Amino acid sequence: MRTPNIARVCAMEPTRPVVFQILPSLVVGGAERLVVHLVERLSRERFAPVCICLESPLGTHYEARVRASGAPLYFLGKGAGASGDVLRQLNALFRQYRPAVVHTHIMG
């Protein structure tokens, strides 16, 4: 049995921990401003931020700033009440990115 090439195995592992920022939307407000600042200012050498909004895009300047930062930005299109579709989308994002940190804002 061959021993795996350690350099190749290490190259396949994520080099930076993924940090999810999850909130309802990026309307103008205090929590939203905090998320934008975190996404813009987290060291890209050390972390890989991902911003997830549960609702649909609204065209705010905060959305534009997150996009300009280069961080992935997802909108899940949640309306009022519970949504199985949003849960499936979140599950897919968790499986895709395998975040090390999940930071939620204004939930509940």
Biopython code that builds the backbone (N, CA, C, O; Angstrom):
import numpy as np
from Bio.PDB.StructureBuilder import StructureBuilder

atoms = [
    (1, "MET", "N", (0.845, -1.177, 0.000)),
    (1, "MET", "CA", (0.000, 0.000, 0.000)),
    (1, "MET", "C", (0.891, 1.241, 0.000)),
    (1, "MET", "O", (1.847, 1.330, 0.771)),
    (2, "ARG", "N", (0.568, 2.195, -0.870)),
    (2, "ARG", "CA", (1.381, 3.410, -0.983)),
    (2, "ARG", "C", (1.014, 4.417, 0.092)),
    (2, "ARG", "O", (-0.146, 4.541, 0.484)),
    (3, "THR", "N", (2.017, 5.127, 0.556)),
    (3, "THR", "CA", (1.801, 6.220, 1.501)),
    (3, "THR", "C", (1.401, 7.455, 0.709)),
    (3, "THR", "O", (2.051, 7.778, -0.286)),
    (4, "PRO", "N", (0.333, 8.162, 1.130)),
    (4, "PRO", "CA", (-0.069, 9.355, 0.368)),
    (4, "PRO", "C", (1.006, 10.434, 0.428)),
    (4, "PRO", "O", (1.703, 10.585, 1.432)),
    (5, "ASN", "N", (1.123, 11.173, -0.659)),
    (5, "ASN", "CA", (2.046, 12.296, -0.734)),
    (5, "ASN", "C", (1.536, 13.397, 0.198)),
    (5, "ASN", "O", (0.490, 13.992, -0.059)),
    (6, "ILE", "N", (2.268, 13.667, 1.272)),
    (6, "ILE", "CA", (1.829, 14.626, 2.294)),
    (6, "ILE", "C", (1.629, 16.018, 1.699)),
    (6, "ILE", "O", (0.659, 16.693, 2.045)),
    (7, "ALA", "N", (2.510, 16.459, 0.824)),
    (7, "ALA", "CA", (2.372, 17.792, 0.219)),
    (7, "ALA", "C", (1.070, 17.879, -0.564)),
    (7, "ALA", "O", (0.387, 18.903, -0.527)),
    (8, "ARG", "N", (0.724, 16.806, -1.277)),
    (8, "ARG", "CA", (-0.520, 16.812, -2.052)),
    (8, "ARG", "C", (-1.746, 16.820, -1.141)),
    (8, "ARG", "O", (-2.712, 17.537, -1.400)),
    (9, "VAL", "N", (-1.704, 16.023, -0.076)),
    (9, "VAL", "CA", (-2.826, 15.988, 0.869)),
    (9, "VAL", "C", (-3.009, 17.354, 1.509)),
    (9, "VAL", "O", (-4.139, 17.828, 1.628)),
    (10, "CYS", "N", (-1.932, 17.992, 1.919)),
    (10, "CYS", "CA", (-2.016, 19.317, 2.551)),
    (10, "CYS", "C", (-2.542, 20.348, 1.570)),
    (10, "CYS", "O", (-3.271, 21.258, 1.966)),
    (11, "ALA", "N", (-2.189, 20.226, 0.300)),
    (11, "ALA", "CA", (-2.659, 21.176, -0.702)),
    (11, "ALA", "C", (-4.166, 21.066, -0.900)),
    (11, "ALA", "O", (-4.813, 22.040, -1.284)),
    (12, "MET", "N", (-4.730, 19.889, -0.641)),
    (12, "MET", "CA", (-6.173, 19.704, -0.814)),
    (12, "MET", "C", (-6.968, 20.263, 0.369)),
    (12, "MET", "O", (-8.156, 20.556, 0.236)),
    (13, "GLU", "N", (-6.324, 20.409, 1.509)),
    (13, "GLU", "CA", (-6.998, 20.943, 2.686)),
    (13, "GLU", "C", (-7.167, 22.457, 2.544)),
    (13, "GLU", "O", (-6.302, 23.123, 1.976)),
    (14, "PRO", "N", (-8.278, 23.008, 3.057)),
    (14, "PRO", "CA", (-8.428, 24.465, 3.001)),
    (14, "PRO", "C", (-7.310, 25.134, 3.804)),
    (14, "PRO", "O", (-6.971, 24.710, 4.909)),
    (15, "THR", "N", (-6.763, 26.166, 3.226)),
    (15, "THR", "CA", (-5.642, 26.831, 3.894)),
    (15, "THR", "C", (-6.106, 27.892, 4.878)),
    (15, "THR", "O", (-5.359, 28.276, 5.777)),
    (16, "ARG", "N", (-7.327, 28.364, 4.714)),
    (16, "ARG", "CA", (-7.839, 29.402, 5.602)),
    (16, "ARG", "C", (-9.188, 28.962, 6.157)),
    (16, "ARG", "O", (-10.009, 28.427, 5.412)),
    (17, "PRO", "N", (-9.437, 29.176, 7.452)),
    (17, "PRO", "CA", (-10.748, 28.835, 7.993)),
    (17, "PRO", "C", (-11.836, 29.731, 7.399)),
    (17, "PRO", "O", (-11.670, 30.946, 7.294)),
    (18, "VAL", "N", (-12.936, 29.117, 7.017)),
    (18, "VAL", "CA", (-14.077, 29.854, 6.469)),
    (18, "VAL", "C", (-14.894, 30.414, 7.617)),
    (18, "VAL", "O", (-15.185, 29.715, 8.588)),
    (19, "VAL", "N", (-15.265, 31.693, 7.495)),
    (19, "VAL", "CA", (-16.075, 32.376, 8.504)),
    (19, "VAL", "C", (-17.384, 32.796, 7.855)),
    (19, "VAL", "O", (-17.400, 33.670, 6.989)),
    (20, "PHE", "N", (-18.484, 32.173, 8.274)),
    (20, "PHE", "CA", (-19.817, 32.553, 7.788)),
    (20, "PHE", "C", (-20.340, 33.736, 8.589)),
    (20, "PHE", "O", (-20.262, 33.753, 9.818)),
    (21, "GLN", "N", (-20.872, 34.721, 7.882)),
    (21, "GLN", "CA", (-21.638, 35.819, 8.482)),
    (21, "GLN", "C", (-23.065, 35.631, 7.962)),
    (21, "GLN", "O", (-23.308, 35.772, 6.763)),
    (22, "ILE", "N", (-24.003, 35.318, 8.844)),
    (22, "ILE", "CA", (-25.380, 35.048, 8.430)),
    (22, "ILE", "C", (-26.302, 36.066, 9.088)),
    (22, "ILE", "O", (-26.265, 36.260, 10.303)),
    (23, "LEU", "N", (-27.133, 36.719, 8.267)),
    (23, "LEU", "CA", (-28.085, 37.701, 8.764)),
    (23, "LEU", "C", (-29.267, 37.781, 7.802)),
    (23, "LEU", "O", (-29.181, 37.294, 6.675)),
    (24, "PRO", "N", (-30.375, 38.394, 8.239)),
    (24, "PRO", "CA", (-31.545, 38.453, 7.363)),
    (24, "PRO", "C", (-31.287, 39.177, 6.042)),
    (24, "PRO", "O", (-31.636, 38.665, 4.978)),
    (25, "SER", "N", (-30.679, 40.361, 6.100)),
    (25, "SER", "CA", (-30.437, 41.148, 4.890)),
    (25, "SER", "C", (-29.314, 42.135, 5.169)),
    (25, "SER", "O", (-28.775, 42.189, 6.274)),
    (26, "LEU", "N", (-28.973, 42.910, 4.155)),
    (26, "LEU", "CA", (-27.967, 43.958, 4.323)),
    (26, "LEU", "C", (-28.594, 45.340, 4.182)),
    (26, "LEU", "O", (-28.044, 46.218, 3.517)),
    (27, "VAL", "N", (-29.766, 45.524, 4.824)),
    (27, "VAL", "CA", (-30.348, 46.859, 4.913)),
    (27, "VAL", "C", (-29.437, 47.687, 5.809)),
    (27, "VAL", "O", (-28.589, 47.132, 6.509)),
    (28, "VAL", "N", (-29.599, 48.983, 5.797)),
    (28, "VAL", "CA", (-28.734, 49.849, 6.588)),
    (28, "VAL", "C", (-29.128, 49.762, 8.057)),
    (28, "VAL", "O", (-30.256, 50.079, 8.433)),
    (29, "GLY", "N", (-28.180, 49.326, 8.879)),
    (29, "GLY", "CA", (-28.400, 49.214, 10.318)),
    (29, "GLY", "C", (-27.101, 48.844, 11.008)),
    (29, "GLY", "O", (-26.082, 48.630, 10.352)),
    (30, "GLY", "N", (-27.136, 48.769, 12.315)),
    (30, "GLY", "CA", (-25.932, 48.523, 13.103)),
    (30, "GLY", "C", (-25.331, 47.143, 12.902)),
    (30, "GLY", "O", (-24.125, 47.028, 12.682)),
    (31, "ALA", "N", (-26.141, 46.087, 12.972)),
    (31, "ALA", "CA", (-25.624, 44.728, 12.789)),
    (31, "ALA", "C", (-25.098, 44.554, 11.368)),
    (31, "ALA", "O", (-24.075, 43.906, 11.147)),
    (32, "GLU", "N", (-25.804, 45.135, 10.420)),
    (32, "GLU", "CA", (-25.387, 45.042, 9.020)),
    (32, "GLU", "C", (-24.051, 45.755, 8.797)),
    (32, "GLU", "O", (-23.192, 45.266, 8.063)),
    (33, "ARG", "N", (-23.889, 46.897, 9.430)),
    (33, "ARG", "CA", (-22.629, 47.637, 9.334)),
    (33, "ARG", "C", (-21.491, 46.806, 9.929)),
    (33, "ARG", "O", (-20.395, 46.760, 9.370)),
    (34, "LEU", "N", (-21.751, 46.154, 11.058)),
    (34, "LEU", "CA", (-20.752, 45.293, 11.684)),
    (34, "LEU", "C", (-20.321, 44.180, 10.725)),
    (34, "LEU", "O", (-19.128, 43.916, 10.574)),
    (35, "VAL", "N", (-21.285, 43.536, 10.084)),
    (35, "VAL", "CA", (-20.975, 42.453, 9.143)),
    (35, "VAL", "C", (-20.121, 42.979, 7.990)),
    (35, "VAL", "O", (-19.127, 42.354, 7.622)),
    (36, "VAL", "N", (-20.497, 44.106, 7.427)),
    (36, "VAL", "CA", (-19.732, 44.682, 6.311)),
    (36, "VAL", "C", (-18.300, 44.964, 6.752)),
    (36, "VAL", "O", (-17.353, 44.640, 6.035)),
    (37, "HIS", "N", (-18.138, 45.564, 7.922)),
    (37, "HIS", "CA", (-16.796, 45.869, 8.411)),
    (37, "HIS", "C", (-15.984, 44.594, 8.636)),
    (37, "HIS", "O", (-14.804, 44.543, 8.292)),
    (38, "LEU", "N", (-16.613, 43.563, 9.212)),
    (38, "LEU", "CA", (-15.900, 42.302, 9.425)),
    (38, "LEU", "C", (-15.477, 41.675, 8.099)),
    (38, "LEU", "O", (-14.340, 41.225, 7.955)),
    (39, "VAL", "N", (-16.388, 41.649, 7.140)),
    (39, "VAL", "CA", (-16.076, 41.049, 5.836)),
    (39, "VAL", "C", (-14.963, 41.837, 5.135)),
    (39, "VAL", "O", (-14.057, 41.247, 4.547)),
    (40, "GLU", "N", (-15.036, 43.152, 5.198)),
    (40, "GLU", "CA", (-14.027, 43.982, 4.537)),
    (40, "GLU", "C", (-12.661, 43.889, 5.214)),
    (40, "GLU", "O", (-11.632, 43.965, 4.543)),
    (41, "ARG", "N", (-12.645, 43.727, 6.532)),
    (41, "ARG", "CA", (-11.390, 43.878, 7.269)),
    (41, "ARG", "C", (-10.750, 42.592, 7.761)),
    (41, "ARG", "O", (-9.614, 42.619, 8.234)),
    (42, "LEU", "N", (-11.447, 41.465, 7.663)),
    (42, "LEU", "CA", (-10.805, 40.215, 8.056)),
    (42, "LEU", "C", (-9.622, 39.953, 7.132)),
    (42, "LEU", "O", (-9.723, 40.140, 5.919)),
    (43, "SER", "N", (-8.520, 39.529, 7.695)),
    (43, "SER", "CA", (-7.329, 39.228, 6.915)),
    (43, "SER", "C", (-7.618, 38.080, 5.955)),
    (43, "SER", "O", (-7.960, 36.980, 6.387)),
    (44, "ARG", "N", (-7.481, 38.331, 4.657)),
    (44, "ARG", "CA", (-7.698, 37.286, 3.654)),
    (44, "ARG", "C", (-6.569, 36.269, 3.665)),
    (44, "ARG", "O", (-6.713, 35.172, 3.127)),
    (45, "GLU", "N", (-5.448, 36.629, 4.273)),
    (45, "GLU", "CA", (-4.360, 35.668, 4.419)),
    (45, "GLU", "C", (-4.698, 34.626, 5.478)),
    (45, "GLU", "O", (-4.218, 33.494, 5.418)),
    (46, "ARG", "N", (-5.522, 35.010, 6.444)),
    (46, "ARG", "CA", (-5.844, 34.108, 7.555)),
    (46, "ARG", "C", (-7.251, 33.532, 7.501)),
    (46, "ARG", "O", (-7.477, 32.436, 8.014)),
    (47, "PHE", "N", (-8.218, 34.248, 6.887)),
    (47, "PHE", "CA", (-9.619, 33.828, 6.911)),
    (47, "PHE", "C", (-10.261, 33.958, 5.532)),
    (47, "PHE", "O", (-9.803, 34.721, 4.682)),
    (48, "ALA", "N", (-11.329, 33.197, 5.335)),
    (48, "ALA", "CA", (-12.115, 33.261, 4.105)),
    (48, "ALA", "C", (-13.559, 33.580, 4.489)),
    (48, "ALA", "O", (-14.335, 32.668, 4.773)),
    (49, "PRO", "N", (-13.934, 34.878, 4.502)),
    (49, "PRO", "CA", (-15.296, 35.232, 4.894)),
    (49, "PRO", "C", (-16.316, 34.921, 3.801)),
    (49, "PRO", "O", (-16.025, 35.031, 2.610)),
    (50, "VAL", "N", (-17.510, 34.532, 4.226)),
    (50, "VAL", "CA", (-18.642, 34.288, 3.340)),
    (50, "VAL", "C", (-19.852, 34.949, 3.983)),
    (50, "VAL", "O", (-20.129, 34.724, 5.161)),
    (51, "CYS", "N", (-20.572, 35.762, 3.223)),
    (51, "CYS", "CA", (-21.745, 36.465, 3.737)),
    (51, "CYS", "C", (-23.009, 35.820, 3.162)),
    (51, "CYS", "O", (-23.133, 35.635, 1.951)),
    (52, "ILE", "N", (-23.949, 35.481, 4.063)),
    (52, "ILE", "CA", (-25.201, 34.843, 3.658)),
    (52, "ILE", "C", (-26.368, 35.655, 4.200)),
    (52, "ILE", "O", (-26.508, 35.842, 5.409)),
    (53, "CYS", "N", (-27.208, 36.136, 3.278)),
    (53, "CYS", "CA", (-28.428, 36.855, 3.656)),
    (53, "CYS", "C", (-29.611, 35.915, 3.426)),
    (53, "CYS", "O", (-29.749, 35.325, 2.355)),
    (54, "LEU", "N", (-30.451, 35.788, 4.432)),
    (54, "LEU", "CA", (-31.593, 34.885, 4.320)),
    (54, "LEU", "C", (-32.635, 35.403, 3.338)),
    (54, "LEU", "O", (-33.329, 34.614, 2.695)),
    (55, "GLU", "N", (-32.750, 36.721, 3.217)),
    (55, "GLU", "CA", (-33.766, 37.323, 2.353)),
    (55, "GLU", "C", (-33.206, 37.599, 0.963)),
    (55, "GLU", "O", (-32.063, 37.244, 0.674)),
    (56, "SER", "N", (-33.992, 38.221, 0.112)),
    (56, "SER", "CA", (-33.584, 38.567, -1.258)),
    (56, "SER", "C", (-32.762, 39.848, -1.272)),
    (56, "SER", "O", (-32.831, 40.629, -0.323)),
    (57, "PRO", "N", (-31.984, 40.081, -2.326)),
    (57, "PRO", "CA", (-31.197, 41.322, -2.405)),
    (57, "PRO", "C", (-32.094, 42.545, -2.510)),
    (57, "PRO", "O", (-33.191, 42.494, -3.067)),
    (58, "LEU", "N", (-31.593, 43.650, -1.956)),
    (58, "LEU", "CA", (-32.349, 44.909, -1.954)),
    (58, "LEU", "C", (-31.629, 46.027, -2.690)),
    (58, "LEU", "O", (-32.169, 47.124, -2.834)),
    (59, "GLY", "N", (-30.414, 45.759, -3.158)),
    (59, "GLY", "CA", (-29.660, 46.778, -3.883)),
    (59, "GLY", "C", (-29.043, 47.844, -2.994)),
    (59, "GLY", "O", (-28.838, 48.971, -3.445)),
    (60, "THR", "N", (-28.740, 47.518, -1.739)),
    (60, "THR", "CA", (-28.190, 48.506, -0.809)),
    (60, "THR", "C", (-26.690, 48.703, -1.046)),
    (60, "THR", "O", (-26.031, 47.884, -1.686)),
    (61, "HIS", "N", (-26.179, 49.796, -0.520)),
    (61, "HIS", "CA", (-24.743, 50.036, -0.654)),
    (61, "HIS", "C", (-23.935, 49.034, 0.177)),
    (61, "HIS", "O", (-22.775, 48.770, -0.139)),
    (62, "TYR", "N", (-24.530, 48.474, 1.231)),
    (62, "TYR", "CA", (-23.831, 47.429, 1.987)),
    (62, "TYR", "C", (-23.641, 46.179, 1.128)),
    (62, "TYR", "O", (-22.590, 45.542, 1.189)),
    (63, "GLU", "N", (-24.637, 45.830, 0.338)),
    (63, "GLU", "CA", (-24.493, 44.687, -0.581)),
    (63, "GLU", "C", (-23.351, 44.951, -1.560)),
    (63, "GLU", "O", (-22.542, 44.065, -1.834)),
    (64, "ALA", "N", (-23.294, 46.162, -2.078)),
    (64, "ALA", "CA", (-22.235, 46.527, -3.032)),
    (64, "ALA", "C", (-20.859, 46.456, -2.379)),
    (64, "ALA", "O", (-19.895, 46.020, -3.009)),
    (65, "ARG", "N", (-20.762, 46.878, -1.135)),
    (65, "ARG", "CA", (-19.472, 46.846, -0.433)),
    (65, "ARG", "C", (-19.006, 45.413, -0.197)),
    (65, "ARG", "O", (-17.823, 45.110, -0.350)),
    (66, "VAL", "N", (-19.936, 44.527, 0.176)),
    (66, "VAL", "CA", (-19.546, 43.125, 0.371)),
    (66, "VAL", "C", (-19.088, 42.527, -0.950)),
    (66, "VAL", "O", (-18.078, 41.826, -0.997)),
    (67, "ARG", "N", (-19.819, 42.797, -2.018)),
    (67, "ARG", "CA", (-19.405, 42.300, -3.342)),
    (67, "ARG", "C", (-18.023, 42.830, -3.713)),
    (67, "ARG", "O", (-17.177, 42.086, -4.210)),
    (68, "ALA", "N", (-17.800, 44.126, -3.468)),
    (68, "ALA", "CA", (-16.520, 44.748, -3.808)),
    (68, "ALA", "C", (-15.364, 44.157, -2.990)),
    (68, "ALA", "O", (-14.213, 44.184, -3.428)),
    (69, "SER", "N", (-15.670, 43.631, -1.818)),
    (69, "SER", "CA", (-14.622, 43.041, -0.976)),
    (69, "SER", "C", (-14.093, 41.734, -1.558)),
    (69, "SER", "O", (-13.011, 41.276, -1.189)),
    (70, "GLY", "N", (-14.857, 41.140, -2.464)),
    (70, "GLY", "CA", (-14.450, 39.870, -3.044)),
    (70, "GLY", "C", (-14.957, 38.650, -2.302)),
    (70, "GLY", "O", (-14.752, 37.523, -2.751)),
    (71, "ALA", "N", (-15.615, 38.857, -1.174)),
    (71, "ALA", "CA", (-16.163, 37.732, -0.410)),
    (71, "ALA", "C", (-17.416, 37.207, -1.108)),
    (71, "ALA", "O", (-18.190, 38.000, -1.646)),
    (72, "PRO", "N", (-17.633, 35.903, -1.112)),
    (72, "PRO", "CA", (-18.876, 35.377, -1.664)),
    (72, "PRO", "C", (-20.079, 35.935, -0.909)),
    (72, "PRO", "O", (-20.050, 36.063, 0.315)),
    (73, "LEU", "N", (-21.133, 36.265, -1.647)),
    (73, "LEU", "CA", (-22.351, 36.820, -1.059)),
    (73, "LEU", "C", (-23.533, 36.041, -1.617)),
    (73, "LEU", "O", (-23.722, 35.969, -2.831)),
    (74, "TYR", "N", (-24.323, 35.462, -0.728)),
    (74, "TYR", "CA", (-25.471, 34.654, -1.118)),
    (74, "TYR", "C", (-26.754, 35.254, -0.568)),
    (74, "TYR", "O", (-26.783, 35.766, 0.552)),
    (75, "PHE", "N", (-27.810, 35.187, -1.361)),
    (75, "PHE", "CA", (-29.158, 35.598, -0.951)),
    (75, "PHE", "C", (-30.061, 34.374, -1.104)),
    (75, "PHE", "O", (-30.129, 33.780, -2.180)),
    (76, "LEU", "N", (-30.755, 33.999, -0.024)),
    (76, "LEU", "CA", (-31.532, 32.767, -0.040)),
    (76, "LEU", "C", (-33.009, 32.980, -0.337)),
    (76, "LEU", "O", (-33.744, 32.004, -0.485)),
    (77, "GLY", "N", (-33.467, 34.224, -0.429)),
    (77, "GLY", "CA", (-34.833, 34.518, -0.859)),
    (77, "GLY", "C", (-35.920, 34.146, 0.129)),
    (77, "GLY", "O", (-37.043, 33.847, -0.277)),
    (78, "LYS", "N", (-35.614, 34.157, 1.413)),
    (78, "LYS", "CA", (-36.605, 33.806, 2.434)),
    (78, "LYS", "C", (-37.678, 34.879, 2.540)),
    (78, "LYS", "O", (-37.375, 36.072, 2.550)),
    (79, "GLY", "N", (-38.915, 34.456, 2.619)),
    (79, "GLY", "CA", (-40.028, 35.355, 2.894)),
    (79, "GLY", "C", (-40.417, 35.224, 4.358)),
    (79, "GLY", "O", (-39.600, 34.832, 5.191)),
    (80, "ALA", "N", (-41.660, 35.553, 4.670)),
    (80, "ALA", "CA", (-42.155, 35.441, 6.044)),
    (80, "ALA", "C", (-42.312, 33.971, 6.422)),
    (80, "ALA", "O", (-42.660, 33.139, 5.584)),
    (81, "GLY", "N", (-42.055, 33.663, 7.680)),
    (81, "GLY", "CA", (-42.254, 32.304, 8.175)),
    (81, "GLY", "C", (-41.093, 31.375, 7.866)),
    (81, "GLY", "O", (-40.078, 31.782, 7.302)),
    (82, "ALA", "N", (-41.270, 30.110, 8.254)),
    (82, "ALA", "CA", (-40.245, 29.096, 8.054)),
    (82, "ALA", "C", (-40.194, 28.695, 6.579)),
    (82, "ALA", "O", (-41.190, 28.779, 5.861)),
    (83, "SER", "N", (-39.023, 28.262, 6.150)),
    (83, "SER", "CA", (-38.857, 27.886, 4.750)),
    (83, "SER", "C", (-37.934, 26.681, 4.636)),
    (83, "SER", "O", (-36.748, 26.762, 4.956)),
    (84, "GLY", "N", (-38.493, 25.557, 4.172)),
    (84, "GLY", "CA", (-37.672, 24.374, 3.935)),
    (84, "GLY", "C", (-36.640, 24.615, 2.856)),
    (84, "GLY", "O", (-35.537, 24.072, 2.919)),
    (85, "ASP", "N", (-36.987, 25.430, 1.857)),
    (85, "ASP", "CA", (-36.050, 25.724, 0.776)),
    (85, "ASP", "C", (-34.817, 26.446, 1.306)),
    (85, "ASP", "O", (-33.695, 26.141, 0.902)),
    (86, "VAL", "N", (-35.023, 27.398, 2.206)),
    (86, "VAL", "CA", (-33.884, 28.134, 2.782)),
    (86, "VAL", "C", (-33.010, 27.178, 3.594)),
    (86, "VAL", "O", (-31.784, 27.263, 3.537)),
    (87, "LEU", "N", (-33.630, 26.274, 4.346)),
    (87, "LEU", "CA", (-32.849, 25.305, 5.112)),
    (87, "LEU", "C", (-32.024, 24.404, 4.193)),
    (87, "LEU", "O", (-30.874, 24.095, 4.503)),
    (88, "ARG", "N", (-32.595, 23.984, 3.073)),
    (88, "ARG", "CA", (-31.846, 23.174, 2.109)),
    (88, "ARG", "C", (-30.676, 23.969, 1.521)),
    (88, "ARG", "O", (-29.583, 23.430, 1.348)),
    (89, "GLN", "N", (-30.908, 25.251, 1.216)),
    (89, "GLN", "CA", (-29.828, 26.084, 0.677)),
    (89, "GLN", "C", (-28.712, 26.273, 1.703)),
    (89, "GLN", "O", (-27.530, 26.198, 1.369)),
    (90, "LEU", "N", (-29.099, 26.518, 2.954)),
    (90, "LEU", "CA", (-28.097, 26.661, 4.017)),
    (90, "LEU", "C", (-27.299, 25.373, 4.173)),
    (90, "LEU", "O", (-26.075, 25.402, 4.295)),
    (91, "ASN", "N", (-28.000, 24.245, 4.169)),
    (91, "ASN", "CA", (-27.325, 22.958, 4.291)),
    (91, "ASN", "C", (-26.312, 22.776, 3.165)),
    (91, "ASN", "O", (-25.197, 22.312, 3.404)),
    (92, "ALA", "N", (-26.686, 23.134, 1.954)),
    (92, "ALA", "CA", (-25.772, 23.016, 0.807)),
    (92, "ALA", "C", (-24.548, 23.906, 0.992)),
    (92, "ALA", "O", (-23.430, 23.492, 0.685)),
    (93, "LEU", "N", (-24.750, 25.131, 1.494)),
    (93, "LEU", "CA", (-23.619, 26.038, 1.718)),
    (93, "LEU", "C", (-22.698, 25.507, 2.820)),
    (93, "LEU", "O", (-21.476, 25.605, 2.707)),
    (94, "PHE", "N", (-23.280, 24.947, 3.880)),
    (94, "PHE", "CA", (-22.464, 24.367, 4.951)),
    (94, "PHE", "C", (-21.644, 23.196, 4.416)),
    (94, "PHE", "O", (-20.474, 23.046, 4.769)),
    (95, "ARG", "N", (-22.245, 22.372, 3.575)),
    (95, "ARG", "CA", (-21.513, 21.229, 3.000)),
    (95, "ARG", "C", (-20.420, 21.705, 2.036)),
    (95, "ARG", "O", (-19.333, 21.130, 1.989)),
    (96, "GLN", "N", (-20.716, 22.748, 1.277)),
    (96, "GLN", "CA", (-19.744, 23.259, 0.306)),
    (96, "GLN", "C", (-18.529, 23.883, 0.986)),
    (96, "GLN", "O", (-17.389, 23.596, 0.620)),
    (97, "TYR", "N", (-18.780, 24.739, 1.982)),
    (97, "TYR", "CA", (-17.703, 25.528, 2.586)),
    (97, "TYR", "C", (-17.104, 24.927, 3.853)),
    (97, "TYR", "O", (-15.943, 25.190, 4.166)),
    (98, "ARG", "N", (-17.876, 24.123, 4.590)),
    (98, "ARG", "CA", (-17.411, 23.566, 5.867)),
    (98, "ARG", "C", (-16.832, 24.666, 6.772)),
    (98, "ARG", "O", (-15.646, 24.628, 7.099)),
    (99, "PRO", "N", (-17.657, 25.645, 7.178)),
    (99, "PRO", "CA", (-17.129, 26.784, 7.936)),
    (99, "PRO", "C", (-16.555, 26.381, 9.295)),
    (99, "PRO", "O", (-17.045, 25.463, 9.952)),
    (100, "ALA", "N", (-15.509, 27.093, 9.693)),
    (100, "ALA", "CA", (-14.917, 26.920, 11.018)),
    (100, "ALA", "C", (-15.652, 27.783, 12.039)),
    (100, "ALA", "O", (-15.721, 27.435, 13.218)),
    (101, "VAL", "N", (-16.199, 28.907, 11.584)),
    (101, "VAL", "CA", (-16.919, 29.840, 12.460)),
    (101, "VAL", "C", (-18.224, 30.225, 11.775)),
    (101, "VAL", "O", (-18.248, 30.513, 10.579)),
    (102, "VAL", "N", (-19.313, 30.225, 12.549)),
    (102, "VAL", "CA", (-20.612, 30.680, 12.054)),
    (102, "VAL", "C", (-21.062, 31.808, 12.971)),
    (102, "VAL", "O", (-21.349, 31.588, 14.148)),
    (103, "HIS", "N", (-21.122, 33.008, 12.426)),
    (103, "HIS", "CA", (-21.498, 34.200, 13.174)),
    (103, "HIS", "C", (-22.867, 34.652, 12.685)),
    (103, "HIS", "O", (-22.999, 35.119, 11.554)),
    (104, "THR", "N", (-23.887, 34.516, 13.529)),
    (104, "THR", "CA", (-25.240, 34.909, 13.138)),
    (104, "THR", "C", (-25.598, 36.240, 13.785)),
    (104, "THR", "O", (-25.074, 36.600, 14.839)),
    (105, "HIS", "N", (-26.497, 36.959, 13.133)),
    (105, "HIS", "CA", (-26.900, 38.277, 13.593)),
    (105, "HIS", "C", (-28.415, 38.422, 13.441)),
    (105, "HIS", "O", (-28.981, 37.994, 12.435)),
    (106, "ILE", "N", (-29.065, 39.017, 14.427)),
    (106, "ILE", "CA", (-30.495, 39.349, 14.409)),
    (106, "ILE", "C", (-31.362, 38.124, 14.087)),
    (106, "ILE", "O", (-32.257, 38.205, 13.246)),
    (107, "MET", "N", (-31.109, 37.030, 14.730)),
    (107, "MET", "CA", (-31.907, 35.824, 14.485)),
    (107, "MET", "C", (-32.884, 35.625, 15.639)),
    (107, "MET", "O", (-32.497, 35.236, 16.741)),
    (108, "GLY", "N", (-34.143, 35.895, 15.368)),
    (108, "GLY", "CA", (-35.154, 35.638, 16.377)),
    (108, "GLY", "C", (-35.523, 36.835, 17.063)),
    (108, "GLY", "O", (-36.372, 36.799, 17.954)),
]
sb = StructureBuilder()
sb.init_structure("model")
sb.init_model(0)
sb.init_chain("A")
sb.init_seg("    ")
for serial, (resi, resn, name, xyz) in enumerate(atoms, 1):
    if name == "N":
        sb.init_residue(resn, " ", resi, " ")
    sb.init_atom(name, np.array(xyz, "f"), 0.0, 1.0, " ", f" {name:<3s}", serial, name[0])
structure = sb.get_structure()
